[in-house]
Amino acid sequence: MPSRIGILGGTFDPIHIGHLVAAVEARFRLRLDRMLLVVANQPWQKVGERAVTPARDRLAVVAAAVEDVAGIEASSLEIERGGPSFTADTVAELRLRYPEAELFLVVGEDVAASLDTWHRAERLPEEVTLVVVRRGGMPPVPAPAGWRVELLDIPALEISSSELRRRLAVGEPVEFLIPGAAISCIRSRGLYAEDR
């Protein structure tokens, strides 16, 4: 039987419970065999916008966050490939590795609204089912035309990686916003501290 693989890509700088709720819910609702949290090597849409934590550090934090979560995996695929991280390249590589697999690309509504800006986005609709994560209480955004789309509602969680970076930099608590093992990894690597 072909496997069902979810792909949730991102900078994960740092990963937080919002990412994990989306990953776990997608795996459960769509009966996915695996959910890959694909850590971007060079997030091309953030280049020049702000400093990004080194990819290997972000990968270590993601791996720590999911180490005890069945079916959810940290993926270094884009880091190993090097260069800018383009979803089209990642999907193409997964298609080569798992030719019989059904691939599900998990994105937030905000990302779904900007898919036309992605590098070689026109290749993706025939390769993946788009899973659009909608946070409760938000008005619906129309699904992009031309894609096979699954809508996934999750609880509204007002949390952002930028706010977590700020909190970590000034020593404010992040417990219950980031998994404990990921917090330990962040602290052991000295990430996000103001004096870094």
Summary of the structure (lengths in Angstrom):
residues: 196
radius of gyration: 16.3
end to end distance: 48.7
largest distance: 51.7
contacts: 596
relative contact order: 0.19
helix: 37%
strand: 22%
